[in-house]
Amino acid sequence: MPVRWSSTYLMLDHAEKLKDDVDTFDLQLTDEEWTRVSMLLGLLAKAKYAQQSFSSDCGPATHLALPALEALHKVWHTRTMKVEYAGFRPTLEAGINKITSYYKKTADSNAYIMAMLLDPVQKANHIHKYWGADVYEDAMKHAETLYKERYFKLNGAIATKPIKPIKNTVAYRKVKQLLRELSEDEDEDEDMPVPSLMHGDPQ
């Protein structure tokens, strides 16, 4: 059965807020079961933030797709290595596989990397920090080639006045929240092996 992460999160979040009322019906959960609901909500919240960060209708968001998917992948993978999340491991692994499939599909288009490089705030920072020196160099060369080809195809030798981009501050905050938790996880579990999920070398 297909599972919609955001819909499941909203359903469980509403149930937890009304848990006293829920427990008055035949569906009565134990304290341990409510603890598991709370833990699941925490996991699904990461997916909700990631999805919303690059699904915004308030401004450009394509440049946030890869960072959000990478952050969600690492956060969930870190949880699979924690004892307290052992019961969620099969579900997390299925979710990680789904994220990987989404990530692989972005390789069919240059739009995601170009959007990141053209964003005035992010530019090449994420690629440089998380993708490694070799991939960073290849990405920059490829982007330069694409830009030149497109520019001369559209404009020839005529320069045009650049359009001031719009910063999507709401989406940025959501991605930063995921990346901040990723950094905290890495500090806490610095010896923990975390799989690479970088553009051009997906799992």
C-alpha positions as CSV (number, residue, x, y, z in Angstrom):
1,M,0.0,0.0,0.0
2,P,1.5,3.4,-0.9
3,V,2.3,5.6,2.1
4,R,2.2,9.3,1.8
5,W,4.7,10.7,4.3
6,S,3.1,14.2,4.7
7,S,-0.4,12.8,5.0
8,T,0.7,10.2,7.6
9,Y,2.5,12.9,9.5
10,L,-0.6,15.2,9.6
11,M,-2.8,12.3,10.7
12,L,-0.5,11.2,13.5
13,D,0.2,14.8,14.6
14,H,-3.5,15.4,14.9
15,A,-4.1,12.2,16.8
16,E,-1.2,12.9,19.3
17,K,-2.7,16.4,20.0
18,L,-6.0,14.7,20.7
19,K,-4.7,11.6,22.4
20,D,-6.9,12.0,25.4
21,D,-9.9,11.9,23.1
22,V,-8.4,9.0,21.1
23,D,-8.0,6.9,24.2
24,T,-11.7,7.3,25.1
25,F,-12.6,5.2,22.0
26,D,-12.0,1.6,21.4
27,L,-8.5,2.4,20.0
28,Q,-6.6,2.8,23.3
29,L,-2.9,3.1,23.0
30,T,-0.4,2.2,25.7
31,D,2.2,4.7,26.9
32,E,4.8,2.7,25.0
33,E,2.7,2.9,21.8
34,W,2.3,6.7,22.2
35,T,6.1,6.9,22.6
36,R,6.5,5.1,19.2
37,V,3.9,7.5,17.7
38,S,6.0,10.4,18.9
39,M,9.2,8.9,17.5
40,L,7.5,8.2,14.1
41,L,6.3,11.8,14.0
42,G,9.9,13.0,14.5
43,L,11.0,10.9,11.5
44,L,8.1,12.0,9.3
45,A,8.7,15.6,10.2
46,K,12.0,15.5,8.5
47,A,10.4,14.2,5.3
48,K,7.7,16.9,5.6
49,Y,10.2,19.7,5.9
50,A,12.3,18.3,3.0
51,Q,9.3,18.1,0.7
52,Q,8.0,21.5,1.6
53,S,11.4,23.1,1.1
54,F,11.4,22.3,-2.6
55,S,7.7,22.4,-3.2
56,S,7.2,26.1,-2.4
57,D,4.7,28.3,-4.2
58,C,6.3,31.4,-2.7
59,G,9.4,31.5,-4.9
60,P,12.0,29.5,-6.7
61,A,12.8,26.2,-5.0
62,T,14.5,23.9,-7.5
63,H,17.9,24.8,-6.1
64,L,16.8,23.3,-2.7
65,A,15.9,19.8,-4.0
66,L,19.2,18.1,-3.9
67,P,20.3,19.5,-0.5
68,A,17.0,18.6,1.0
69,L,17.1,15.0,-0.3
70,E,20.7,14.6,0.8
71,A,20.0,15.9,4.3
72,L,16.9,13.7,4.6
73,H,18.8,10.6,3.4
74,K,21.6,11.1,6.0
75,V,19.3,12.0,8.9
76,W,17.2,8.8,8.3
77,H,20.3,6.7,7.8
78,T,21.7,7.9,11.1
79,R,18.5,6.9,12.8
80,T,18.8,3.3,11.4
81,M,22.1,3.0,13.3
82,K,20.5,4.0,16.6
83,V,19.3,1.3,19.0
84,E,16.1,3.1,20.0
85,Y,15.0,3.2,16.3
86,A,15.6,-0.5,15.7
87,G,11.9,-1.1,15.3
88,F,11.7,1.4,12.6
89,R,14.7,0.2,10.7
90,P,12.8,-1.7,7.9
91,T,10.6,1.3,7.3
92,L,13.5,3.7,7.3
93,E,15.4,1.6,4.9
94,A,12.4,1.5,2.5
95,G,12.2,5.3,2.9
96,I,15.9,5.7,2.1
97,N,15.5,3.6,-1.0
98,K,12.7,5.8,-2.1
99,I,14.8,8.9,-1.5
100,T,17.6,7.3,-3.6
101,S,15.2,6.7,-6.5
102,Y,14.1,10.3,-6.4
103,Y,17.7,11.4,-6.3
104,K,18.7,9.3,-9.3
105,K,15.9,10.8,-11.4
106,T,17.5,14.3,-10.9
107,A,20.5,13.1,-12.9
108,D,18.4,13.2,-16.0
109,S,18.3,17.0,-15.9
110,N,20.9,19.7,-15.5
111,A,18.3,22.0,-14.0
112,Y,19.0,21.0,-10.4
113,I,22.7,21.7,-10.3
114,M,22.4,24.8,-12.4
115,A,19.7,26.2,-10.1
116,M,22.0,25.7,-7.2
117,L,24.9,27.4,-8.8
118,L,22.8,30.3,-10.0
119,D,21.2,30.9,-6.6
120,P,22.9,34.1,-5.2
121,V,22.9,32.8,-1.6
122,Q,23.9,29.2,-2.1
123,K,26.0,29.3,-5.3
124,A,28.5,26.5,-5.1
125,N,28.7,26.3,-1.3
126,H,26.7,23.0,-0.9
127,I,28.5,21.3,-3.8
128,H,31.9,22.3,-2.5
129,K,31.2,21.3,1.1
130,Y,29.3,18.0,0.6
131,W,30.2,16.6,-2.8
132,G,34.0,16.4,-2.7
133,A,36.7,18.2,-4.6
134,D,36.6,16.0,-7.7
135,V,32.9,16.2,-8.2
136,Y,32.9,19.9,-7.4
137,E,35.5,20.5,-10.1
138,D,33.5,18.4,-12.7
139,A,30.3,20.1,-11.8
140,M,31.8,23.6,-12.2
141,K,33.3,22.7,-15.6
142,H,30.1,21.2,-16.8
143,A,28.0,24.2,-15.6
144,E,30.4,26.6,-17.4
145,T,30.0,24.7,-20.6
146,L,26.2,24.6,-20.3
147,Y,26.0,28.3,-19.5
148,K,28.2,29.3,-22.4
149,E,26.2,27.2,-24.9
150,R,22.9,28.5,-23.6
151,Y,24.0,32.1,-23.4
152,F,25.3,32.3,-26.9
153,K,22.3,30.4,-28.3
154,L,19.9,32.9,-26.8
155,N,21.9,36.1,-27.0
156,G,24.9,35.7,-29.2
157,A,27.4,38.4,-28.3
158,I,24.7,40.7,-26.9
159,A,24.9,41.1,-23.1
160,T,21.6,41.4,-21.2
161,K,20.9,43.0,-17.8
162,P,20.7,40.2,-15.2
163,I,17.4,39.8,-13.4
164,K,17.6,40.1,-9.6
165,P,16.6,36.7,-8.2
166,I,14.1,36.2,-5.4
167,K,15.3,34.5,-2.2
168,N,12.9,31.9,-0.9
169,T,13.5,32.5,2.8
170,V,10.9,30.1,4.1
171,A,12.3,27.2,2.1
172,Y,15.8,28.1,3.1
173,R,14.9,27.9,6.8
174,K,13.5,24.4,6.3
175,V,16.6,23.1,4.5
176,K,18.9,24.7,7.1
177,Q,17.0,23.0,9.9
178,L,17.6,19.6,8.2
179,L,21.3,20.4,7.6
180,R,21.7,21.6,11.1
181,E,20.4,18.4,12.5
182,L,22.7,16.5,10.1
183,S,25.7,18.3,11.5
184,E,24.5,17.6,15.1
185,D,24.1,13.9,14.2
186,E,27.6,13.8,12.7
187,D,29.1,15.4,15.8
188,E,27.3,12.9,18.0
189,D,28.1,9.8,15.9
190,E,31.4,10.9,14.2
191,D,32.6,7.3,13.9
192,M,29.4,6.1,12.4
193,P,29.7,5.1,8.7
194,V,27.2,7.1,6.6
195,P,26.7,6.2,3.0
196,S,27.5,8.8,0.3
197,L,24.6,10.0,-1.7
198,M,26.1,12.7,-4.0
199,H,25.1,13.7,-7.5
200,G,26.8,11.6,-10.1
201,D,27.4,8.8,-7.6
202,P,24.0,7.8,-6.3
203,Q,23.5,4.5,-4.4
